[in-house]
């Protein structure tokens, strides 16, 4: 018997696919320094961005499929990704502390809510539904 994801997990899976599409497109934004993928707090560019952004996009698609199909293997990915996002945001703020352009407080708050909230909520929801994962 197939279990329903529920609306929240459905929305989160779709959001991860949208994020994956964004990562797939990052290498196409040549010459735009703001478009690089941030890995462990460091914004990638050039060849590193051309390789890592699509790989990260594939990771996110796999994660979204795991959520969509309610697979048990999505749970460790959820924990790892939620932890990674928190670490990545902390490291990025440390490494970009001296940057000349500061984002607005609104942008920072929205980034924290979406950037940490969605992965954390996904991990929590999958944990609560662990018995229903196949």
N, CA, C and O atoms as CSV, one atom per row, in Angstrom:
chain,resi,resn,atom,element,x,y,z
A,1,UNK,N,N,0.829,-1.183,0.000
A,1,UNK,CA,C,0.000,0.000,0.000
A,1,UNK,C,C,0.877,1.251,0.000
A,1,UNK,O,O,1.768,1.388,0.838
A,2,UNK,N,N,0.629,2.142,-0.919
A,2,UNK,CA,C,1.427,3.354,-1.055
A,2,UNK,C,C,0.940,4.412,-0.058
A,2,UNK,O,O,-0.261,4.641,0.084
A,3,UNK,N,N,1.884,5.045,0.620
A,3,UNK,CA,C,1.565,6.069,1.603
A,3,UNK,C,C,1.559,7.450,0.957
A,3,UNK,O,O,2.338,7.733,0.048
A,4,UNK,N,N,0.673,8.290,1.442
A,4,UNK,CA,C,0.599,9.666,0.958
A,4,UNK,C,C,1.708,10.492,1.611
A,4,UNK,O,O,2.004,10.332,2.795
A,5,UNK,N,N,2.309,11.370,0.825
A,5,UNK,CA,C,3.336,12.262,1.353
A,5,UNK,C,C,2.748,13.352,2.220
A,5,UNK,O,O,3.369,13.781,3.192
A,6,UNK,N,N,1.577,13.795,1.882
A,6,UNK,CA,C,1.014,14.967,2.527
A,6,UNK,C,C,1.443,16.208,1.763
A,6,UNK,O,O,2.379,16.169,0.965
A,7,UNK,N,N,0.759,17.289,2.011
A,7,UNK,CA,C,1.006,18.504,1.231
A,7,UNK,C,C,2.368,19.131,1.518
A,7,UNK,O,O,3.022,19.624,0.598
A,8,UNK,N,N,2.805,19.122,2.768
A,8,UNK,CA,C,4.083,19.767,3.103
A,8,UNK,C,C,5.251,19.058,2.420
A,8,UNK,O,O,6.092,19.714,1.806
A,9,UNK,N,N,5.316,17.734,2.518
A,9,UNK,CA,C,6.413,17.009,1.880
A,9,UNK,C,C,6.338,17.113,0.365
A,9,UNK,O,O,7.370,17.129,-0.306
A,10,UNK,N,N,5.129,17.186,-0.180
A,10,UNK,CA,C,4.979,17.368,-1.628
A,10,UNK,C,C,5.569,18.709,-2.050
A,10,UNK,O,O,6.317,18.787,-3.024
A,11,UNK,N,N,5.229,19.758,-1.315
A,11,UNK,CA,C,5.763,21.092,-1.619
A,11,UNK,C,C,7.277,21.110,-1.460
A,11,UNK,O,O,7.977,21.682,-2.294
A,12,UNK,N,N,7.788,20.494,-0.405
A,12,UNK,CA,C,9.233,20.484,-0.178
A,12,UNK,C,C,9.960,19.737,-1.291
A,12,UNK,O,O,11.017,20.179,-1.742
A,13,UNK,N,N,9.409,18.618,-1.735
A,13,UNK,CA,C,10.040,17.873,-2.839
A,13,UNK,C,C,10.099,18.739,-4.090
A,13,UNK,O,O,11.111,18.762,-4.790
A,14,UNK,N,N,9.019,19.443,-4.367
A,14,UNK,CA,C,8.991,20.337,-5.538
A,14,UNK,C,C,10.018,21.453,-5.372
A,14,UNK,O,O,10.708,21.802,-6.330
A,15,UNK,N,N,10.129,22.015,-4.171
A,15,UNK,CA,C,11.111,23.074,-3.932
A,15,UNK,C,C,12.535,22.579,-4.139
A,15,UNK,O,O,13.379,23.317,-4.648
A,16,UNK,N,N,12.811,21.336,-3.748
A,16,UNK,CA,C,14.157,20.792,-3.970
A,16,UNK,C,C,14.438,20.603,-5.454
A,16,UNK,O,O,15.578,20.764,-5.890
A,17,UNK,N,N,13.415,20.263,-6.240
A,17,UNK,CA,C,13.606,20.163,-7.694
A,17,UNK,C,C,13.883,21.549,-8.276
A,17,UNK,O,O,14.747,21.696,-9.140
A,18,UNK,N,N,13.156,22.560,-7.810
A,18,UNK,CA,C,13.393,23.933,-8.280
A,18,UNK,C,C,14.819,24.363,-7.925
A,18,UNK,O,O,15.501,24.983,-8.741
A,19,UNK,N,N,15.261,24.040,-6.727
A,19,UNK,CA,C,16.632,24.365,-6.315
A,19,UNK,C,C,17.645,23.617,-7.184
A,19,UNK,O,O,18.690,24.163,-7.538
A,20,UNK,N,N,17.332,22.374,-7.522
A,20,UNK,CA,C,18.221,21.594,-8.402
A,20,UNK,C,C,18.310,22.251,-9.780
A,20,UNK,O,O,19.395,22.345,-10.354
A,21,UNK,N,N,17.184,22.700,-10.306
A,21,UNK,CA,C,17.192,23.386,-11.609
A,21,UNK,C,C,18.074,24.626,-11.534
A,21,UNK,O,O,18.836,24.912,-12.458
A,22,UNK,N,N,17.969,25.355,-10.439
A,22,UNK,CA,C,18.810,26.530,-10.240
A,22,UNK,C,C,20.291,26.145,-10.261
A,22,UNK,O,O,21.110,26.844,-10.858
A,23,UNK,N,N,20.628,25.031,-9.609
A,23,UNK,CA,C,22.021,24.572,-9.601
A,23,UNK,C,C,22.475,24.139,-10.990
A,23,UNK,O,O,23.615,24.394,-11.377
A,24,UNK,N,N,21.587,23.481,-11.746
A,24,UNK,CA,C,21.936,23.079,-13.111
A,24,UNK,C,C,22.217,24.301,-13.992
A,24,UNK,O,O,23.034,24.227,-14.910
A,25,UNK,N,N,21.557,25.401,-13.721
A,25,UNK,CA,C,21.716,26.607,-14.537
A,25,UNK,C,C,22.901,27.483,-14.118
A,25,UNK,O,O,23.330,28.339,-14.892
A,26,UNK,N,N,23.424,27.290,-12.937
A,26,UNK,CA,C,24.519,28.136,-12.441
A,26,UNK,C,C,25.717,28.211,-13.386
A,26,UNK,O,O,26.245,29.304,-13.587
A,27,UNK,N,N,26.171,27.108,-13.974
A,27,UNK,CA,C,27.318,27.212,-14.884
A,27,UNK,C,C,27.029,28.031,-16.137
A,27,UNK,O,O,27.970,28.469,-16.800
A,28,UNK,N,N,25.780,28.250,-16.482
A,28,UNK,CA,C,25.436,29.008,-17.682
A,28,UNK,C,C,25.496,30.521,-17.462
A,28,UNK,O,O,25.416,31.293,-18.418
A,29,UNK,N,N,25.635,30.936,-16.225
A,29,UNK,CA,C,25.704,32.362,-15.898
A,29,UNK,C,C,27.160,32.818,-15.887
A,29,UNK,O,O,27.662,33.310,-14.877
A,30,UNK,N,N,27.811,32.652,-16.996
A,30,UNK,CA,C,29.233,33.005,-17.102
A,30,UNK,C,C,29.434,34.493,-16.884
A,30,UNK,O,O,28.682,35.318,-17.403
A,31,UNK,N,N,30.433,34.819,-16.129
A,31,UNK,CA,C,30.765,36.213,-15.893
A,31,UNK,C,C,29.944,36.873,-14.790
A,31,UNK,O,O,30.198,38.027,-14.446
A,32,UNK,N,N,28.966,36.163,-14.230
A,32,UNK,CA,C,28.156,36.723,-13.139
A,32,UNK,C,C,28.699,36.184,-11.820
A,32,UNK,O,O,28.443,35.028,-11.482
A,33,UNK,N,N,29.445,36.999,-11.064
A,33,UNK,CA,C,30.076,36.507,-9.845
A,33,UNK,C,C,29.083,36.106,-8.753
A,33,UNK,O,O,29.455,35.397,-7.818
A,34,UNK,N,N,27.842,36.543,-8.855
A,34,UNK,CA,C,26.866,36.205,-7.819
A,34,UNK,C,C,26.167,34.877,-8.076
A,34,UNK,O,O,25.364,34.438,-7.253
A,35,UNK,N,N,26.456,34.228,-9.205
A,35,UNK,CA,C,25.711,33.021,-9.560
A,35,UNK,C,C,26.394,31.719,-9.162
A,35,UNK,O,O,25.829,30.650,-9.395
A,36,UNK,N,N,27.562,31.762,-8.582
A,36,UNK,CA,C,28.278,30.535,-8.237
A,36,UNK,C,C,27.644,29.786,-7.083
A,36,UNK,O,O,27.012,30.383,-6.211
A,37,UNK,N,N,27.817,28.483,-7.083
A,37,UNK,CA,C,27.342,27.620,-6.015
A,37,UNK,C,C,28.214,27.842,-4.780
A,37,UNK,O,O,29.436,27.938,-4.891
A,38,UNK,N,N,27.600,27.921,-3.625
A,38,UNK,CA,C,28.344,28.074,-2.376
A,38,UNK,C,C,28.485,26.693,-1.744
A,38,UNK,O,O,27.492,26.052,-1.395
A,39,UNK,N,N,29.733,26.242,-1.600
A,39,UNK,CA,C,30.037,24.944,-0.993
A,39,UNK,C,C,30.908,25.191,0.228
A,39,UNK,O,O,31.989,25.770,0.124
A,40,UNK,N,N,30.436,24.753,1.375
A,40,UNK,CA,C,31.142,24.951,2.643
A,40,UNK,C,C,31.589,26.398,2.815
A,40,UNK,O,O,32.715,26.675,3.227
A,41,UNK,N,N,30.684,27.309,2.491
A,41,UNK,CA,C,30.898,28.724,2.715
A,41,UNK,C,C,31.670,29.461,1.653
A,41,UNK,O,O,31.838,30.677,1.751
A,42,UNK,N,N,32.147,28.761,0.632
A,42,UNK,CA,C,32.958,29.394,-0.401
A,42,UNK,C,C,32.210,29.349,-1.720
A,42,UNK,O,O,31.773,28.287,-2.166
A,43,UNK,N,N,32.068,30.512,-2.340
A,43,UNK,CA,C,31.380,30.600,-3.629
A,43,UNK,C,C,32.297,30.090,-4.721
A,43,UNK,O,O,33.423,30.563,-4.871
A,44,UNK,N,N,31.809,29.117,-5.488
A,44,UNK,CA,C,32.602,28.543,-6.567
A,44,UNK,C,C,32.465,29.378,-7.833
A,44,UNK,O,O,31.503,30.127,-8.005
A,45,UNK,N,N,33.428,29.234,-8.695
A,45,UNK,CA,C,33.417,29.925,-9.987
A,45,UNK,C,C,34.156,29.061,-10.989
A,45,UNK,O,O,34.867,28.129,-10.612
A,46,UNK,N,N,33.989,29.367,-12.254
A,46,UNK,CA,C,34.729,28.695,-13.320
A,46,UNK,C,C,34.479,27.204,-13.373
A,46,UNK,O,O,33.339,26.747,-13.295
A,47,UNK,N,N,35.565,26.448,-13.509
A,47,UNK,CA,C,35.478,24.996,-13.660
A,47,UNK,C,C,34.861,24.335,-12.426
A,47,UNK,O,O,34.065,23.404,-12.554
A,48,UNK,N,N,35.221,24.806,-11.247
A,48,UNK,CA,C,34.655,24.232,-10.017
A,48,UNK,C,C,33.135,24.375,-10.013
A,48,UNK,O,O,32.417,23.434,-9.673
A,49,UNK,N,N,32.658,25.541,-10.390
A,49,UNK,CA,C,31.216,25.770,-10.455
A,49,UNK,C,C,30.576,24.907,-11.550
A,49,UNK,O,O,29.487,24.365,-11.364
A,50,UNK,N,N,31.258,24.787,-12.681
A,50,UNK,CA,C,30.723,23.998,-13.808
A,50,UNK,C,C,30.596,22.520,-13.459
A,50,UNK,O,O,29.750,21.823,-14.019
A,51,UNK,N,N,31.421,22.040,-12.546
A,51,UNK,CA,C,31.368,20.632,-12.140
A,51,UNK,C,C,30.474,20.440,-10.921
A,51,UNK,O,O,29.606,19.567,-10.914
A,52,UNK,N,N,30.685,21.259,-9.884
A,52,UNK,CA,C,29.992,21.049,-8.616
A,52,UNK,C,C,28.502,21.414,-8.653
A,52,UNK,O,O,27.686,20.729,-8.036
A,53,UNK,N,N,28.148,22.469,-9.359
A,53,UNK,CA,C,26.741,22.884,-9.374
A,53,UNK,C,C,25.838,21.804,-9.977
A,53,UNK,O,O,24.817,21.478,-9.372
A,54,UNK,N,N,26.167,21.237,-11.140
A,54,UNK,CA,C,25.317,20.152,-11.655
A,54,UNK,C,C,25.325,18.901,-10.760
A,54,UNK,O,O,24.298,18.235,-10.625
A,55,UNK,N,N,26.467,18.582,-10.153
A,55,UNK,CA,C,26.514,17.439,-9.245
A,55,UNK,C,C,25.595,17.656,-8.046
A,55,UNK,O,O,24.891,16.744,-7.612
A,56,UNK,N,N,25.615,18.866,-7.525
A,56,UNK,CA,C,24.737,19.180,-6.407
A,56,UNK,C,C,23.279,19.156,-6.866
A,56,UNK,O,O,22.397,18.758,-6.106
A,57,UNK,N,N,23.026,19.579,-8.100
A,57,UNK,CA,C,21.680,19.500,-8.662
A,57,UNK,C,C,21.193,18.062,-8.734
A,57,UNK,O,O,20.040,17.775,-8.412
A,58,UNK,N,N,22.068,17.158,-9.157
A,58,UNK,CA,C,21.710,15.733,-9.209
A,58,UNK,C,C,21.389,15.215,-7.806
A,58,UNK,O,O,20.412,14.493,-7.610
A,59,UNK,N,N,22.218,15.592,-6.841
A,59,UNK,CA,C,21.975,15.205,-5.441
A,59,UNK,C,C,20.585,15.654,-4.992
A,59,UNK,O,O,19.852,14.889,-4.365
A,60,UNK,N,N,20.229,16.891,-5.313
A,60,UNK,CA,C,18.925,17.418,-4.899
A,60,UNK,C,C,17.765,16.723,-5.613
A,60,UNK,O,O,16.704,16.526,-5.020
A,61,UNK,N,N,17.958,16.352,-6.872
A,61,UNK,CA,C,16.908,15.608,-7.593
A,61,UNK,C,C,16.721,14.233,-6.952
A,61,UNK,O,O,15.591,13.789,-6.748
A,62,UNK,N,N,17.822,13.566,-6.636
A,62,UNK,CA,C,17.739,12.259,-5.978
A,62,UNK,C,C,17.005,12.397,-4.642
A,62,UNK,O,O,16.142,11.582,-4.316
A,63,UNK,N,N,17.347,13.419,-3.883
A,63,UNK,CA,C,16.689,13.684,-2.602
A,63,UNK,C,C,15.197,13.922,-2.809
A,63,UNK,O,O,14.377,13.363,-2.080
A,64,UNK,N,N,14.840,14.734,-3.780
A,64,UNK,CA,C,13.429,15.027,-4.062
A,64,UNK,C,C,12.668,13.761,-4.451
A,64,UNK,O,O,11.524,13.569,-4.039
A,65,UNK,N,N,13.303,12.901,-5.243
A,65,UNK,CA,C,12.666,11.636,-5.633
A,65,UNK,C,C,12.437,10.763,-4.395
A,65,UNK,O,O,11.392,10.126,-4.266
A,66,UNK,N,N,13.401,10.736,-3.502
A,66,UNK,CA,C,13.257,9.974,-2.259
A,66,UNK,C,C,12.098,10.475,-1.414
A,66,UNK,O,O,11.356,9.683,-0.834
A,67,UNK,N,N,11.945,11.788,-1.348
A,67,UNK,CA,C,10.813,12.373,-0.619
A,67,UNK,C,C,9.510,12.030,-1.340
A,67,UNK,O,O,8.547,11.582,-0.717
A,68,UNK,N,N,9.488,12.245,-2.648
A,68,UNK,CA,C,8.285,12.027,-3.450
A,68,UNK,C,C,7.773,10.591,-3.325
A,68,UNK,O,O,6.571,10.349,-3.226
A,69,UNK,N,N,8.710,9.654,-3.333
A,69,UNK,CA,C,8.339,8.233,-3.275
A,69,UNK,C,C,8.299,7.690,-1.856
A,69,UNK,O,O,8.041,6.504,-1.648
A,70,UNK,N,N,8.559,8.567,-0.867
A,70,UNK,CA,C,8.546,8.186,0.547
A,70,UNK,C,C,9.483,7.001,0.806
A,70,UNK,O,O,9.082,5.980,1.365
A,71,UNK,N,N,10.729,7.164,0.388
A,71,UNK,CA,C,11.732,6.118,0.548
A,71,UNK,C,C,12.519,6.317,1.834
A,71,UNK,O,O,12.826,7.439,2.238
A,72,UNK,N,N,12.830,5.210,2.452
A,72,UNK,CA,C,13.563,5.238,3.728
A,72,UNK,C,C,14.942,5.881,3.563
A,72,UNK,O,O,15.422,6.542,4.483
A,73,UNK,N,N,15.585,5.698,2.406
A,73,UNK,CA,C,16.923,6.248,2.204
A,73,UNK,C,C,16.929,7.775,2.123
A,73,UNK,O,O,17.996,8.389,2.160
A,74,UNK,N,N,15.754,8.392,2.011
A,74,UNK,CA,C,15.693,9.857,1.994
A,74,UNK,C,C,15.944,10.449,3.382
A,74,UNK,O,O,16.358,11.602,3.502
A,75,UNK,N,N,15.695,9.665,4.418
A,75,UNK,CA,C,15.853,10.180,5.786
A,75,UNK,C,C,17.299,10.545,6.128
A,75,UNK,O,O,17.525,11.649,6.624
A,76,UNK,N,N,18.293,9.679,5.891
A,76,UNK,CA,C,19.671,10.114,6.171
A,76,UNK,C,C,20.109,11.282,5.284
A,76,UNK,O,O,20.903,12.123,5.707
A,77,UNK,N,N,19.594,11.331,4.060
A,77,UNK,CA,C,19.895,12.478,3.200
A,77,UNK,C,C,19.316,13.742,3.814
A,77,UNK,O,O,19.948,14.798,3.791
A,78,UNK,N,N,18.116,13.633,4.362
A,78,UNK,CA,C,17.470,14.795,4.993
A,78,UNK,C,C,18.302,15.317,6.152
A,78,UNK,O,O,18.513,16.524,6.273
A,79,UNK,N,N,18.775,14.414,7.007
A,79,UNK,CA,C,19.611,14.829,8.140
A,79,UNK,C,C,20.911,15.473,7.657
A,79,UNK,O,O,21.306,16.537,8.135
A,80,UNK,N,N,21.565,14.814,6.707
A,80,UNK,CA,C,22.844,15.328,6.205
A,80,UNK,C,C,22.656,16.684,5.530
A,80,UNK,O,O,23.450,17.600,5.743
A,81,UNK,N,N,21.616,16.815,4.724
A,81,UNK,CA,C,21.403,18.068,4.006
A,81,UNK,C,C,21.049,19.200,4.961
A,81,UNK,O,O,21.541,20.317,4.800
A,82,UNK,N,N,20.211,18.932,5.947
A,82,UNK,CA,C,19.850,19.968,6.926
A,82,UNK,C,C,21.096,20.441,7.681
A,82,UNK,O,O,21.282,21.640,7.887
A,83,UNK,N,N,21.937,19.507,8.087
A,83,UNK,CA,C,23.179,19.874,8.771
A,83,UNK,C,C,24.119,20.646,7.862
A,83,UNK,O,O,24.745,21.620,8.280
A,84,UNK,N,N,24.213,20.199,6.610
A,84,UNK,CA,C,25.072,20.876,5.646
A,84,UNK,C,C,24.630,22.323,5.410
A,84,UNK,O,O,25.463,23.227,5.343
A,85,UNK,N,N,23.323,22.536,5.284
A,85,UNK,CA,C,22.810,23.883,5.018
A,85,UNK,C,C,23.150,24.821,6.172
A,85,UNK,O,O,23.563,25.960,5.955
A,86,UNK,N,N,22.976,24.340,7.385
A,86,UNK,CA,C,23.304,25.175,8.556
A,86,UNK,C,C,24.796,25.496,8.560
A,86,UNK,O,O,25.180,26.652,8.734
A,87,UNK,N,N,25.635,24.484,8.372
A,87,UNK,CA,C,27.082,24.697,8.335
A,87,UNK,C,C,27.474,25.631,7.194
A,87,UNK,O,O,28.307,26.519,7.376
A,88,UNK,N,N,26.881,25.436,6.028
A,88,UNK,CA,C,27.190,26.255,4.860
A,88,UNK,C,C,26.846,27.718,5.107
A,88,UNK,O,O,27.606,28.608,4.726
A,89,UNK,N,N,25.711,27.970,5.740
A,89,UNK,CA,C,25.319,29.366,6.013
A,89,UNK,C,C,26.251,30.011,7.034
A,89,UNK,O,O,26.618,31.178,6.898
A,90,UNK,N,N,26.628,29.256,8.044
A,90,UNK,CA,C,27.556,29.794,9.047
A,90,UNK,C,C,28.900,30.111,8.395
A,90,UNK,O,O,29.443,31.201,8.575
A,91,UNK,N,N,29.432,29.150,7.635
A,91,UNK,CA,C,30.738,29.357,6.994
A,91,UNK,C,C,30.697,30.491,5.978
A,91,UNK,O,O,31.651,31.262,5.871
A,92,UNK,N,N,29.601,30.599,5.233
A,92,UNK,CA,C,29.505,31.683,4.257
A,92,UNK,C,C,29.509,33.037,4.951
A,92,UNK,O,O,30.148,33.977,4.478
A,93,UNK,N,N,28.799,33.142,6.073
A,93,UNK,CA,C,28.786,34.416,6.788
A,93,UNK,C,C,30.165,34.741,7.361
A,93,UNK,O,O,30.542,35.910,7.433
A,94,UNK,N,N,30.914,33.729,7.766
A,94,UNK,CA,C,32.271,33.942,8.280
A,94,UNK,C,C,33.213,34.365,7.150
A,94,UNK,O,O,33.968,35.327,7.288
A,95,UNK,N,N,33.157,33.632,6.028
A,95,UNK,CA,C,34.071,33.909,4.920
A,95,UNK,C,C,33.751,35.199,4.181
A,95,UNK,O,O,34.637,35.795,3.568
A,96,UNK,N,N,32.515,35.633,4.230
A,96,UNK,CA,C,32.147,36.858,3.515
A,96,UNK,C,C,31.964,38.039,4.464
A,96,UNK,O,O,31.323,39.029,4.108
A,97,UNK,N,N,32.521,37.940,5.663
A,97,UNK,CA,C,32.360,38.996,6.669
A,97,UNK,C,C,32.912,40.333,6.196
A,97,UNK,O,O,32.380,41.379,6.567
A,98,UNK,N,N,33.955,40.323,5.396
A,98,UNK,CA,C,34.559,41.569,4.936
A,98,UNK,C,C,34.078,42.004,3.568
A,98,UNK,O,O,34.661,42.906,2.966
A,99,UNK,N,N,33.036,41.385,3.070
A,99,UNK,CA,C,32.547,41.709,1.718
A,99,UNK,C,C,32.038,43.140,1.659
A,99,UNK,O,O,31.471,43.654,2.624
A,100,UNK,N,N,32.246,43.767,0.522
A,100,UNK,CA,C,31.862,45.172,0.374
A,100,UNK,C,C,30.348,45.353,0.264
A,100,UNK,O,O,29.821,46.377,0.700
A,101,UNK,N,N,29.654,44.397,-0.300
A,101,UNK,CA,C,28.200,44.533,-0.433
A,101,UNK,C,C,27.504,43.672,0.618
A,101,UNK,O,O,27.638,42.448,0.611
A,102,UNK,N,N,26.786,44.293,1.491
A,102,UNK,CA,C,26.066,43.624,2.561
A,102,UNK,C,C,24.621,43.400,2.145
A,102,UNK,O,O,23.983,44.324,1.641
A,103,UNK,N,N,24.079,42.187,2.343
A,103,UNK,CA,C,22.666,41.967,2.035
A,103,UNK,C,C,21.784,42.652,3.077
A,103,UNK,O,O,22.220,42.928,4.194
A,104,UNK,N,N,20.552,42.917,2.696
A,104,UNK,CA,C,19.613,43.559,3.615
A,104,UNK,C,C,19.200,42.591,4.714
A,104,UNK,O,O,19.334,41.376,4.566
A,105,UNK,N,N,18.704,43.129,5.801
A,105,UNK,CA,C,18.230,42.307,6.907
A,105,UNK,C,C,17.075,41.425,6.444
A,105,UNK,O,O,16.978,40.267,6.852
A,106,UNK,N,N,16.206,41.957,5.604
A,106,UNK,CA,C,15.088,41.177,5.072
A,106,UNK,C,C,15.595,39.965,4.304
A,106,UNK,O,O,15.084,38.858,4.476
A,107,UNK,N,N,16.596,40.170,3.458
A,107,UNK,CA,C,17.170,39.064,2.693
A,107,UNK,C,C,17.779,38.021,3.623
A,107,UNK,O,O,17.612,36.821,3.404
A,108,UNK,N,N,18.479,38.467,4.649
A,108,UNK,CA,C,19.110,37.549,5.594
A,108,UNK,C,C,18.051,36.711,6.313
A,108,UNK,O,O,18.195,35.495,6.435
A,109,UNK,N,N,16.989,37.364,6.786
A,109,UNK,CA,C,15.928,36.650,7.505
A,109,UNK,C,C,15.235,35.645,6.585
A,109,UNK,O,O,15.008,34.500,6.974
A,110,UNK,N,N,14.900,36.072,5.366
A,110,UNK,CA,C,14.246,35.158,4.422
A,110,UNK,C,C,15.165,33.985,4.054
A,110,UNK,O,O,14.706,32.852,3.913
A,111,UNK,N,N,16.443,34.262,3.902
A,111,UNK,CA,C,17.403,33.200,3.602
A,111,UNK,C,C,17.486,32.191,4.734
A,111,UNK,O,O,17.543,30.985,4.496
A,112,UNK,N,N,17.491,32.680,5.957
A,112,UNK,CA,C,17.549,31.781,7.106
A,112,UNK,C,C,16.283,30.944,7.226
A,112,UNK,O,O,16.346,29.738,7.465
A,113,UNK,N,N,15.132,31.590,7.060
A,113,UNK,CA,C,13.860,30.873,7.179
A,113,UNK,C,C,13.743,29.812,6.094
A,113,UNK,O,O,13.441,28.654,6.383
A,114,UNK,N,N,13.980,30.202,4.849
A,114,UNK,CA,C,13.856,29.247,3.743
A,114,UNK,C,C,15.031,28.272,3.718
A,114,UNK,O,O,14.841,27.067,3.551
A,115,UNK,N,N,16.235,28.794,3.884
A,115,UNK,CA,C,17.439,27.982,3.761
A,115,UNK,C,C,17.602,26.950,4.859
A,115,UNK,O,O,18.088,25.848,4.604
A,116,UNK,N,N,17.209,27.286,6.063
A,116,UNK,CA,C,17.309,26.340,7.175
A,116,UNK,C,C,15.949,25.711,7.466
A,116,UNK,O,O,15.865,24.525,7.786
A,117,UNK,N,N,14.890,26.503,7.356
A,117,UNK,CA,C,13.555,26.022,7.702
A,117,UNK,C,C,13.070,24.867,6.854
A,117,UNK,O,O,12.561,23.879,7.383
A,118,UNK,N,N,13.219,24.978,5.548
A,118,UNK,CA,C,12.720,23.916,4.653
A,118,UNK,C,C,13.498,22.611,4.852
A,118,UNK,O,O,12.874,21.567,5.038
A,119,UNK,N,N,14.836,22.629,4.818
A,119,UNK,CA,C,15.541,21.352,5.051
A,119,UNK,C,C,15.284,20.766,6.442
A,119,UNK,O,O,15.129,19.553,6.585
A,120,UNK,N,N,15.238,21.622,7.464
A,120,UNK,CA,C,14.977,21.125,8.819
A,120,UNK,C,C,13.567,20.567,8.934
A,120,UNK,O,O,13.366,19.503,9.519
A,121,UNK,N,N,12.593,21.274,8.385
A,121,UNK,CA,C,11.205,20.795,8.433
A,121,UNK,C,C,11.061,19.485,7.660
A,121,UNK,O,O,10.319,18.598,8.081
A,122,UNK,N,N,11.756,19.359,6.542
A,122,UNK,CA,C,11.706,18.118,5.769
A,122,UNK,C,C,12.249,16.959,6.596
A,122,UNK,O,O,11.647,15.886,6.639
A,123,UNK,N,N,13.379,17.174,7.249
A,123,UNK,CA,C,13.971,16.121,8.086
A,123,UNK,C,C,13.027,15.747,9.230
A,123,UNK,O,O,12.871,14.568,9.549
A,124,UNK,N,N,12.405,16.739,9.839
A,124,UNK,CA,C,11.474,16.478,10.941
A,124,UNK,C,C,10.257,15.701,10.448
A,124,UNK,O,O,9.852,14.718,11.069
A,125,UNK,N,N,9.675,16.141,9.335
A,125,UNK,CA,C,8.490,15.453,8.809
A,125,UNK,C,C,8.803,14.017,8.383
A,125,UNK,O,O,8.018,13.106,8.647
A,126,UNK,N,N,9.941,13.816,7.731
A,126,UNK,CA,C,10.314,12.459,7.351
A,126,UNK,C,C,10.566,11.596,8.591
A,126,UNK,O,O,10.227,10.412,8.604
A,127,UNK,N,N,11.156,12.182,9.624
A,127,UNK,CA,C,11.389,11.449,10.875
A,127,UNK,C,C,10.071,11.026,11.519
A,127,UNK,O,O,9.934,9.901,12.000
A,128,UNK,N,N,9.122,11.928,11.519
A,128,UNK,CA,C,7.815,11.620,12.107
A,128,UNK,C,C,7.070,10.551,11.312
A,128,UNK,O,O,6.232,9.837,11.863
A,129,UNK,N,N,7.367,10.444,10.044
A,129,UNK,CA,C,6.693,9.478,9.177
A,129,UNK,C,C,7.587,8.269,8.870
A,129,UNK,O,O,7.353,7.538,7.908
A,130,UNK,N,N,8.598,8.075,9.692
A,130,UNK,CA,C,9.596,7.018,9.452
A,130,UNK,C,C,8.946,5.649,9.231
A,130,UNK,O,O,9.386,4.899,8.360
A,131,UNK,N,N,7.933,5.319,9.983
A,131,UNK,CA,C,7.265,4.021,9.858
A,131,UNK,C,C,6.593,3.858,8.490
A,131,UNK,O,O,6.372,2.733,8.042
A,132,UNK,N,N,6.268,4.969,7.828
A,132,UNK,CA,C,5.579,4.914,6.545
A,132,UNK,C,C,6.547,4.898,5.354
A,132,UNK,O,O,6.132,4.695,4.213
A,133,UNK,N,N,7.832,5.112,5.628
A,133,UNK,CA,C,8.821,5.106,4.555
A,133,UNK,C,C,9.120,3.672,4.128
A,133,UNK,O,O,9.244,2.777,4.964
A,134,UNK,N,N,9.232,3.470,2.826
A,134,UNK,CA,C,9.491,2.120,2.315
A,134,UNK,C,C,10.913,1.984,1.833
A,134,UNK,O,O,11.307,0.914,1.369
